């Protein structure tokens, strides 16, 4: 518990105090946001605002987690290192994209194919690593089963080692790409993505802590609930890193709220999406992520529907704009109003997800 609180607190303090330093640094490096002229006209005032704020979030997370471990004398766990791998790996893909944008002064950085290729490579490596490093009980950080609140009976390896492993990797890559791109699409208004991500990632602090208390590996587990224990590798460590990421986001949000002094950039949105995907995969709550990250699902789903309808009808639209938050901007809603209302929806989705997680435990009786 001390490690968990320490990691979250240290990450928050780092991002809260160090973000202004990085804002000044990014201004000197001319790492300013390019605003597409096709977007809402109100966004033109944001042109030149420092971007790549995801660097601060990643550094704050690393600082909070490892310093907390140093203070408490605990070693890093394989499960957390894999979460950090996916977070930093996708953050690097986003950084390359952001860097090209700032250098060429345009809204397009990496081409869509190159960005997707980067996400696929990082996601595939994560998938393969997640089913390595078994502990003494043979439990790996990831599982080849599809999971909702816990593992289902379906196991990819039932199709054979080679085909099953390929199918499993494709499944994990799909989750990683869907989650990271959904967060990326949601990052369009000041504070929208970070605020929503605090709620979603914060839910894994609760989930990881509960799974730790009811872990199948716990020597003090009540014999009456052994049949419904959680076979998750190092759940408390997952709660610790979730706290560190959430703390980093809280400190960053102080500077990212309207009017934002710094933007996440793809560096931040892809990193956050990667962390969210990794936490869901390793806590065996993959499909529950649809509820926990409900606001991201709504935004990404609206983009898919709008784009599909646009192409099928030769240019007609259902909404005035996409992603969804820009539709409400076009209707005249104030940016702060949209952000707060989306936060409310995000909170309700997270509450539904955590509620479903706990309800499954109760119904096991």
C-alpha positions as CSV (number, residue, x, y, z in Angstrom):
1,X,0.0,0.0,0.0
2,X,2.9,2.4,0.8
3,X,4.4,1.7,-2.6
4,X,1.1,2.3,-4.3
5,X,0.5,5.7,-2.6
6,X,4.1,6.7,-3.0
7,X,4.2,5.9,-6.8
8,X,1.0,7.9,-7.4
9,X,2.1,10.8,-5.3
10,X,5.6,11.0,-6.6
11,X,4.4,10.8,-10.2
12,X,1.8,13.6,-9.6
13,X,4.4,15.9,-8.0
14,X,6.9,15.3,-10.8
15,X,4.4,16.2,-13.6
16,X,2.9,19.0,-11.6
17,X,6.2,20.7,-10.9
18,X,8.2,19.7,-14.0
19,X,5.7,20.4,-16.8
20,X,6.4,24.1,-16.8
21,X,10.1,23.3,-17.2
22,X,9.3,21.2,-20.2
23,X,6.9,23.8,-21.6
24,X,9.8,26.3,-21.7
25,X,12.1,23.7,-23.2
26,X,9.7,22.8,-25.9
27,X,9.1,26.4,-26.8
28,X,12.9,26.8,-27.3
29,X,13.0,23.8,-29.4
30,X,10.0,25.1,-31.4
31,X,8.0,22.0,-30.7
32,X,4.6,23.7,-31.2
33,X,1.3,22.3,-32.3
34,X,0.3,22.7,-35.9
35,X,-3.5,23.4,-36.3
36,X,-5.2,22.1,-39.4
37,X,-7.0,24.9,-41.2
38,X,-9.9,22.5,-41.8
39,X,-10.6,22.1,-38.1
40,X,-12.8,24.4,-35.9
41,X,-11.8,28.1,-36.4
42,X,-11.6,28.5,-32.6
43,X,-8.6,26.2,-32.5
44,X,-6.4,28.6,-34.5
45,X,-5.5,30.4,-31.3
46,X,-3.8,27.2,-30.1
47,X,-1.3,27.2,-32.9
48,X,2.2,27.0,-31.6
49,X,1.3,25.7,-28.2
50,X,4.0,23.2,-27.1
51,X,3.1,19.6,-27.8
52,X,4.7,16.2,-27.0
53,X,3.5,16.5,-23.4
54,X,3.4,12.7,-23.3
55,X,7.1,12.9,-22.6
56,X,6.4,14.5,-19.3
57,X,3.8,11.8,-18.4
58,X,6.1,9.0,-19.3
59,X,9.0,10.4,-17.3
60,X,6.7,11.2,-14.4
61,X,5.5,7.6,-14.4
62,X,9.0,6.1,-14.5
63,X,10.1,8.5,-11.8
64,X,7.2,7.8,-9.5
65,X,7.3,4.0,-9.9
66,X,11.0,3.4,-9.6
67,X,11.6,5.9,-6.8
68,X,8.7,4.4,-4.8
69,X,10.4,1.0,-5.3
70,X,13.7,2.4,-4.2
71,X,12.2,3.9,-1.0
72,X,10.3,0.8,-0.1
73,X,13.0,-1.7,-1.1
74,X,10.8,-3.6,-3.5
75,X,12.1,-5.0,-6.8
76,X,10.4,-4.2,-10.1
77,X,8.1,-6.9,-11.4
78,X,8.0,-8.4,-14.9
79,X,4.3,-7.5,-15.2
80,X,5.0,-3.8,-14.7
81,X,8.0,-3.7,-16.9
82,X,5.8,-5.1,-19.7
83,X,3.2,-2.3,-19.1
84,X,6.0,0.2,-19.3
85,X,7.4,-1.4,-22.4
86,X,4.1,-1.0,-24.3
87,X,3.5,2.5,-22.9
88,X,7.0,3.7,-23.8
89,X,7.1,1.8,-27.1
90,X,3.9,3.4,-28.4
91,X,5.0,6.7,-26.9
92,X,8.1,6.5,-29.1
93,X,5.9,5.9,-32.2
94,X,3.9,8.9,-31.3
95,X,7.0,11.0,-30.7
96,X,8.3,10.3,-34.2
97,X,4.9,11.3,-35.6
98,X,4.9,14.5,-33.5
99,X,8.5,15.4,-34.3
100,X,7.9,15.2,-38.0
101,X,4.8,17.5,-37.6
102,X,6.8,20.1,-35.7
103,X,9.8,20.0,-38.1
104,X,7.7,20.1,-41.3
105,X,5.0,22.5,-39.9
106,X,2.1,20.3,-41.0
107,X,-0.7,18.3,-39.4
108,X,0.4,15.0,-40.9
109,X,3.5,13.4,-39.4
110,X,4.1,9.7,-40.0
111,X,1.9,8.3,-42.8
112,X,-1.1,6.2,-41.6
113,X,0.6,3.0,-42.8
114,X,3.9,3.8,-41.0
115,X,2.1,4.7,-37.8
116,X,0.0,1.5,-37.9
117,X,3.2,-0.5,-38.7
118,X,4.8,0.9,-35.6
119,X,1.8,0.1,-33.4
120,X,1.7,-3.5,-34.8
121,X,5.4,-4.1,-34.2
122,X,5.3,-2.8,-30.6
123,X,2.0,-4.7,-29.9
124,X,3.3,-7.9,-31.4
125,X,6.5,-7.9,-29.3
126,X,4.5,-7.1,-26.2
127,X,2.1,-10.0,-26.9
128,X,5.0,-12.5,-27.3
129,X,6.8,-11.2,-24.2
130,X,3.5,-11.3,-22.2
131,X,3.4,-15.1,-22.4
132,X,7.0,-15.6,-21.3
133,X,8.6,-15.4,-17.9
134,X,6.4,-17.9,-16.0
135,X,6.7,-17.7,-12.2
136,X,7.1,-20.7,-9.9
137,X,3.4,-21.6,-10.4
138,X,3.8,-21.4,-14.2
139,X,1.7,-18.2,-14.4
140,X,2.8,-15.6,-17.1
141,X,1.9,-11.9,-17.1
142,X,-0.4,-12.4,-20.0
143,X,-2.8,-15.3,-20.9
144,X,-3.7,-16.9,-24.1
145,X,-7.3,-17.0,-23.0
146,X,-9.8,-14.3,-24.0
147,X,-10.9,-12.6,-20.8
148,X,-13.9,-10.5,-19.7
149,X,-13.7,-10.1,-15.9
150,X,-11.5,-13.1,-15.7
151,X,-10.3,-15.7,-18.2
152,X,-12.9,-17.5,-20.3
153,X,-12.7,-21.1,-21.3
154,X,-11.6,-20.2,-24.8
155,X,-7.8,-20.7,-25.2
156,X,-6.0,-19.7,-28.5
157,X,-3.5,-22.5,-27.9
158,X,-6.4,-25.0,-28.4
159,X,-5.8,-24.4,-32.1
160,X,-2.3,-25.7,-31.8
161,X,1.0,-24.0,-30.7
162,X,1.9,-22.2,-33.9
163,X,-1.6,-21.2,-35.2
164,X,-2.8,-20.5,-31.6
165,X,0.2,-18.2,-30.9
166,X,-0.3,-16.3,-34.2
167,X,-4.0,-15.9,-33.4
168,X,-3.2,-14.7,-29.9
169,X,-0.7,-12.1,-31.1
170,X,-3.2,-10.8,-33.7
171,X,-5.8,-10.5,-30.9
172,X,-3.5,-8.6,-28.6
173,X,-2.4,-6.3,-31.5
174,X,-6.0,-5.6,-32.3
175,X,-6.6,-4.6,-28.6
176,X,-3.5,-2.4,-28.6
177,X,-4.3,-0.7,-31.9
178,X,-7.9,-0.1,-31.0
179,X,-7.2,1.3,-27.6
180,X,-4.3,3.5,-28.5
181,X,-6.0,4.9,-31.6
182,X,-9.3,5.5,-29.7
183,X,-7.4,7.6,-27.1
184,X,-5.6,9.4,-29.9
185,X,-9.0,10.3,-31.5
186,X,-10.3,11.6,-28.2
187,X,-7.4,13.9,-27.7
188,X,-8.9,16.9,-29.5
189,X,-9.9,19.3,-26.8
190,X,-8.0,20.7,-23.8
191,X,-8.0,18.2,-21.0
192,X,-10.4,15.8,-22.6
193,X,-8.2,12.7,-23.1
194,X,-6.0,13.1,-19.9
195,X,-9.1,13.7,-17.7
196,X,-10.9,10.7,-19.2
197,X,-7.8,8.5,-18.9
198,X,-7.3,9.3,-15.2
199,X,-10.7,7.7,-14.6
200,X,-10.1,4.7,-16.8
201,X,-6.6,4.0,-15.6
202,X,-7.5,4.8,-12.0
203,X,-10.1,2.0,-12.2
204,X,-7.2,-0.5,-12.5
205,X,-5.9,0.6,-9.1
206,X,-9.2,-0.7,-7.6
207,X,-9.2,-3.8,-9.8
208,X,-5.6,-4.7,-9.1
209,X,-5.9,-4.1,-5.4
210,X,-9.0,-6.3,-5.2
211,X,-7.4,-9.0,-7.3
212,X,-4.4,-8.9,-5.0
213,X,-6.6,-9.5,-1.9
214,X,-8.4,-12.3,-3.6
215,X,-5.4,-13.8,-5.5
216,X,-5.1,-17.5,-6.0
217,X,-1.4,-17.1,-5.0
218,X,-2.3,-15.5,-1.6
219,X,-1.3,-17.8,1.3
220,X,-4.0,-16.2,3.5
221,X,-6.9,-16.6,1.0
222,X,-10.1,-17.8,2.7
223,X,-10.8,-21.4,1.9
224,X,-14.4,-20.5,1.2
225,X,-13.5,-18.3,-1.8
226,X,-10.7,-20.3,-3.3
227,X,-13.0,-21.4,-6.1
228,X,-13.4,-17.8,-7.4
229,X,-10.0,-16.4,-6.7
230,X,-8.1,-14.5,-9.4
231,X,-5.2,-16.2,-11.2
232,X,-3.5,-12.9,-12.2
233,X,0.2,-12.4,-12.1
234,X,1.3,-9.7,-9.7
235,X,-2.0,-7.8,-9.5
236,X,-0.8,-5.4,-6.7
237,X,2.1,-4.4,-8.9
238,X,-0.4,-3.6,-11.7
239,X,-2.3,-1.4,-9.2
240,X,1.0,0.4,-8.3
241,X,1.8,1.2,-11.9
242,X,-1.8,2.3,-12.6
243,X,-1.5,4.6,-9.6
244,X,1.8,6.0,-11.0
245,X,0.3,6.7,-14.5
246,X,-2.9,8.2,-13.0
247,X,-0.8,10.4,-10.7
248,X,1.3,11.6,-13.7
249,X,-1.9,12.4,-15.6
250,X,-3.4,14.4,-12.7
251,X,-0.3,16.6,-12.5
252,X,-0.2,17.1,-16.2
253,X,-3.9,17.9,-16.4
254,X,-3.3,21.0,-14.2
255,X,-1.4,22.5,-17.2
256,X,-3.5,20.9,-20.0
257,X,-6.9,22.2,-18.9
258,X,-8.4,25.0,-21.0
259,X,-6.6,27.1,-22.0
260,X,-3.9,24.4,-22.3
261,X,-0.3,25.4,-21.9
262,X,0.9,22.1,-23.4
263,X,-0.7,19.3,-25.4
264,X,-0.4,15.6,-25.1
265,X,0.5,15.1,-28.8
266,X,0.5,11.6,-30.2
267,X,3.4,10.9,-27.9
268,X,1.0,11.1,-25.0
269,X,-2.2,9.7,-26.4
270,X,-0.6,6.6,-27.9
271,X,1.4,6.0,-24.7
272,X,-1.8,6.3,-22.5
273,X,-3.7,4.0,-24.9
274,X,-0.8,1.5,-24.7
275,X,-0.8,1.6,-20.9
276,X,-4.6,1.1,-20.7
277,X,-4.4,-1.9,-23.1
278,X,-1.6,-3.5,-21.2
279,X,-3.4,-3.1,-17.8
280,X,-6.5,-4.7,-19.2
281,X,-4.6,-7.6,-20.9
282,X,-2.5,-8.4,-17.8
283,X,-5.4,-8.1,-15.4
284,X,-7.4,-10.4,-17.6
285,X,-10.2,-7.8,-18.2
286,X,-9.7,-7.4,-21.9
287,X,-13.4,-7.2,-22.9
288,X,-14.3,-5.2,-19.8
289,X,-12.2,-2.5,-21.3
290,X,-15.1,-1.7,-23.6
291,X,-16.9,-0.4,-20.5
292,X,-14.0,1.0,-18.6
293,X,-12.8,2.9,-21.7
294,X,-16.4,3.6,-22.8
295,X,-15.8,7.3,-23.7
296,X,-12.9,6.2,-26.0
297,X,-15.1,3.6,-27.6
298,X,-17.9,6.1,-28.2
299,X,-15.6,8.6,-29.9
300,X,-13.8,6.0,-32.0
301,X,-17.1,4.4,-32.9
302,X,-18.5,7.7,-34.1
303,X,-15.5,8.2,-36.3
304,X,-15.9,4.8,-37.9
305,X,-19.6,5.2,-38.5
306,X,-19.2,8.7,-39.9
307,X,-16.4,7.7,-42.3
308,X,-18.2,4.5,-43.4
309,X,-21.4,6.5,-44.1
310,X,-19.4,9.2,-45.9
311,X,-17.9,6.7,-48.3
312,X,-21.0,4.8,-48.9
313,X,-23.2,7.8,-49.7
314,X,-20.6,9.8,-51.7
315,X,-19.9,12.5,-49.2
316,X,-23.0,12.7,-46.9
317,X,-22.5,13.0,-43.2
318,X,-24.5,11.9,-40.1
319,X,-22.9,14.4,-37.8
320,X,-21.5,17.8,-38.6
321,X,-17.9,16.7,-37.8
322,X,-15.9,13.9,-36.3
323,X,-14.5,13.0,-33.8
324,X,-17.7,13.6,-31.8
325,X,-16.4,16.4,-29.7
326,X,-15.9,18.5,-32.8
327,X,-19.5,17.9,-33.8
328,X,-20.6,19.6,-30.6
329,X,-18.2,22.4,-31.2
330,X,-19.8,23.0,-34.6
331,X,-23.1,23.2,-32.8
332,X,-21.8,26.0,-30.7
333,X,-21.1,24.3,-27.4
334,X,-18.3,25.8,-25.3
335,X,-15.1,23.7,-25.2
336,X,-15.1,23.5,-21.4
337,X,-18.8,22.4,-21.5
338,X,-18.0,19.5,-23.9
339,X,-15.0,18.4,-21.9
340,X,-16.8,18.3,-18.6
341,X,-19.8,16.5,-20.0
342,X,-17.5,13.9,-21.7
343,X,-15.7,13.5,-18.3
344,X,-19.1,12.7,-16.7
345,X,-19.8,10.1,-19.4
346,X,-16.3,8.7,-18.9
347,X,-16.9,8.4,-15.2
348,X,-20.3,6.7,-15.7
349,X,-18.6,4.2,-18.0
350,X,-15.8,3.5,-15.5
351,X,-18.4,3.1,-12.7
352,X,-20.3,0.6,-14.9
353,X,-17.1,-1.3,-15.6
354,X,-15.9,-1.5,-12.0
355,X,-19.5,-2.4,-11.0
356,X,-19.6,-5.2,-13.5
357,X,-16.2,-6.4,-12.2
358,X,-17.5,-6.6,-8.6
359,X,-20.9,-7.9,-9.6
360,X,-19.2,-10.9,-11.2
361,X,-17.5,-11.7,-7.9
362,X,-20.8,-11.5,-6.0
363,X,-22.6,-13.7,-8.5
364,X,-20.0,-16.4,-8.0
365,X,-21.5,-17.1,-4.6
